[in-house]
Amino acid sequence: MFRIGIDVGGTFTDLVAVDDSGRVVLAKSVSTPKDPSLGVMEGLGLLAAELGRDPASLLADTERIVHGTTVATNALLERKGARVGLLTTQGHRDVIEMREGLKHDRYNLRMPPPIPLVPRALRIGVQERMRFDGTVETPLSRASLAAGIRRLRQAGVETVAVCYLHAYRDPRHELATREAVAKGMPDAYISLSSEVLPQIKEYERVCTTVVNAYVGPALSRYLQRLAERLRAGGYRGDVLIMQSHGGVAPIVDSVRLAVGAVLSGPAGGIAGSRYCARLLSEGNLISFDMGGTSTDISLLEGGEPQLTGDKAVGGYKAALPSIDIHTLGAGGGSIARVDP
């Protein structure tokens, strides 16, 4: 049986197969940004050829596929995500824009803050209020909620983020809101703060929930296409998606918590560096991963990557635990020039 690793980058798609004897076989195909699953299937064909097999027999004899992808990353960095609406506690719709009053570089007076992923017209205040201890101060107003959902539906919103005050202590209002949104907007992707980031700090929670809603549909569509093509090709095993924290998750969880895959691709390189550190019996290393589009740098101390819960990607806070990776927007295919 084989285990296959797939890393889809902005330029190339890299694949590796390992069999039960430990034999390692590599293949590389050109990435297809409009539909990355096409590049994956082409790469699997090349990988099968390296093994002297046809793609169907290789997939039939594969028990697990681990996949790192930049679909969520690119949707966020290129601002090509979904049209998001935000339902939040009345009076708190501007938290996402105030950003606690801070910028990424607070001493750079000329640096503009990032444009919010949700325009103000699509941020709807709902009459409800939960106290800090989880008791209800203001019951959820069904009329207010219905009016908000109606506005978002009329605005052509594709996905809905829900972030109520202190929902991490008691999610009942958010759960009721999800039921109402699912009835009024049955095709909408729904992101709840009590599921995405159930912890204190309102700005981090609302921003992470919105990022999840913003990249969720793109990642969901891609993973659905990939799963369908793999099944059509004869694959019946598990597909695990690399997560920003360096672990993996099945497709269903990756779709539900799409923000967890924002650094999916770069995290795979760090996992490889961690393995190399063990082979070299070295604890402290700098991981330098240059692709065709970008370069990712990280530090390993004691053989382990450093985790952070304060990560901003493209200026947008994604406060889930993730490997501390610093990305440069230049890679092997970048062209440098000096203006005369």
N, C-alpha and C positions, 0 to 999 in steps of 0.2 A: 504493500500500500504506500501511497505517496502523500506527502504534505506539501502544499504549495503556498508560497508567499508572493504577493503581488503589490507593487508600489507604483501607483499612477502619479507621475509628476507632470509639470507643465510642458515638458519637452519629450521625455521618453517614459515608457511603461516597462518596468523591470520585473522579471519573474524568476523565481528559484524553486526547484523541486528537490525534495529530499526523500529517499526511499528508506526502507527498514534497515538496510545495510549501512546507511549513513552516506551513500553516494549523493553528491550535490551536482545539479545541472542548472545552468543559467540560460536565460533568453532575454532579448530586448526588442521591443517594438516601438514605433512612433506613436505618441499619445494622440488621441482624437478628442480635443476639448469639447466639441459640440455634443458628443456622446462618448464619454470615456469607456463605456462598456465595449464598444467596437474595438478599441485598442487592446483591451484586456483579452477579448476572444482571439484577436489576431496573434497576440503574444502567446496565448495557450497553444495555438497551432504551431508556432515556432518552437515552443518548449517540447511539444510532442514529437516534432521532427528531430530535435536533438536526442531524444530518447529512442528514436526508431519506432515510434508509435503513431497511430492516428489520434486526433483530439478526443474522439468519443471513448476510446479504450483508456486513455490517460485519465479522463474525468471519471470514468466508471471505477478506476482503481485508486481514486484519491479520496482520502477520508476527511481532510480538513483543508480549507483555504483561509489564510489570514491576509487581510487586505488593508493597505493604507491608501487613503485618498485625499486629494486636495479640493474636492468638490465644494465642501462647506467653507473651506478657507477662501477659495476664489470668489464664491458668492458674496462673502463678507467684504473682502478687500476690494473687489471690483464693483461693489454696490449693485449686484445683479440678483439680489434675493427677492423674496416675495413682498407683495404689498401688505403691510401689517397694520392692523388696528389694535389699539390698547384699551382695555377696560380696567379702570383702577378706582380706588376710593375717591369719592368726590373731594375736590380740593387738592389732589396730589398728582394731577396729570402732567405737571411741569417738572417733576423730580428728575425725569430722564434727561431734560435739557439743562437743568441747573448743575448737574454733575457734582454736587457737593461744593461747587464753586472752584473746582480745580481743573487744570489742564494737564496733559501729559508732561509738558515742559513748562512748569509754572512760572519760570523766570523769563521766558521768551514772550515778550509783550506783543510781538507781531504774529505770533502763532494763533491762527483761528481755531476754535474748538471744532470737533467733528460735527457734521450735520446729523441731527437725530435720525435714527432709522424709521421713526414714526413721526410724520408731520403733525403739527398741533391739532389740525382739524380732525385727525383720526385718533386722537387721544380723548377718550370719553370717561367722564367722571360718573360713577354709579353711587347712588345713595345706599351706603352700608358703612359699618365701622366695627372693627373688632378691637378690643382693648389689648394691652400688652400681655395680659395674663390669659388671653384666649376666651374671655367672656364677651358677650355681645353687647355693644353700646347702642348701635343702630341696626335694626334688622335689615336684611337685604330687601330692597324695594323691587318687587317684580315689575312694576310699571316703569321705573327708571331703567332697569336692566333691559326690558323689551324695547324701550325707545333707543337705547344705545346700540343694541344689536341691529335694529332697523336702520339706523344711520350708517353703520359699518357695511351692511349688506348693500345699501343704495350706493355707497362709495366704491363698490367693487373690490372690497377687501378679500384677500385670498387666505389670510391666516390671522388668528386672533390670539394676542397675548393677554393674560389675565394676571394682575398683580394687585392684591388688596393688602391694606395695612395689617400687619401682624398675622397674616395668613399662615405663617410657619407654626404658630401656636394652635390654630384651629382652622382647618381648610374648608369648613362646611360651606362658606359663601362661595369660594372658588369652585368647589365641586358642583354646587347648584348652578353656578354660571356656566360651567361646561355643558351641563345638560341642556340649558336654555339655548346656548350657542349651537349645539349639535342639532337641535330641532329647527332653529331659525336659519342656520347656514350649514346644511348637512355635508357640504364638500370642504368646509374650512379645516385647516390644520389648527389645532388648539394647543396652546402652551400655558401651563399653570405654574405660577411661581412656587406654590407649595410642593410641587413635584420636581421642578427644575433645580431650585436652590432654597430648600426649606430652612433658612437661617436668618438671623437678625441682620440689619443693615439694608434699608429700603432701596438705596440707589443701586447697590450691587445686585440685589434681587431683581429689580425691575429691568435693569440693563441686560442681565444674563437671560432673563425670560424672553425679552424682546429679540435678542440675538438668536435664541433657540427658534423662535417663531420665524425669524427672517431667513435662516438657512435651512429650516426643516423641510419645506416642500421640495427644494432642489435636491437635497440629499435623498429624500424619500423616493423621488422619481428615478434618480440614478440607480439606487440600490434595487428598486423594483425591476428595472430593465435588466440589470446585471443578473439578478436571481432568475429571471425568466430565461435569459440566454443560457445560463449555466444549466438550468433544468432541461432545456431543449437539447443541450449538448450531451446530456446523460449524467450530469453530476447529481448525486443524492446526499452528499455529506453536508457538514456545517460550513457556513461562511461567517467568519469573525472579523469585525472591523476594528482596526487600531484606534485607540482612544488617546486623547491629549495627555492623560496621566501615564501613558506607557503600557497600559493593559489592553484588553480586547473586550468586545461586547458583541452579541448576536445582532443580526440585522434589525429585528423588531425593537430592541432596546436602543439601537443607534438612531433609528428613525424617531422614536419618542423623545430621546434626549440628544438631538442633533448637535447642540452646542458642544457636547463632549467630543465631537470629532473635528472641531475647528482646527486642531493641530495634529490630526490623524497622520498625515504624511510625514511631517518632520519628526514625530514621535517614533516612527519606525527606525529612522536613522540613529536615534539615541539608543534605542533598544539594541541595535547592532553594535554600537560603540560599547555598551555595557557588556555584551558577550565577548567582544575583543579584549576588554579590560580583564576579564576572568581568564582568558587564554594566556594573556601576557603576565598574569599575576601582578598587575599594576592597579593601584587604587585610585590615584588622582590623574585624571586625563582631561584634555580639552577635545571635545567632539566637533569636528569640522566637516560638514556635509554639504558639498557644492553640487547642485544639480545644474540643469541647463537654464533655469529661470531665476533661482534664488539660492542663497547660501544660509545654512542654519548652523548656529554655534551654540554649544552648551558645555557645562562643566560637570564632570563626575568627581565626586569626593567619596573616598572609601569604596570606590567601585559602583556607586549609586548616583543616578541623576538627582538633581535638586528639584523639589516640587514647590509650586507657588499657588496661592489662591487669589492672587491679585494680578491676573494677566489681562492685558489689553491687546486686542488684535485689530489693527487698523484704526486704533483710537477708541474702540468699543470694548467695554469691560465684559469679560467672560470669567466670572469668579469661581468656576469649578476648579478643583485641583488639577493642575497640569504641569508638565515638565517645563522648567524654566529655560526656554529657548529664545535666542535672539536671532532674528531673521534679517538678512540684508537683501534688498531687491536687486541683486546682481548675481548672475551665475555664469556658467561656461559659455552660454550663448549670448550674453550681453555684449553690447557694443559701446565702448567708451570713446569719447571724443573731446577735444578742446576747441572751443570756438576761437577763431582768430581775433 
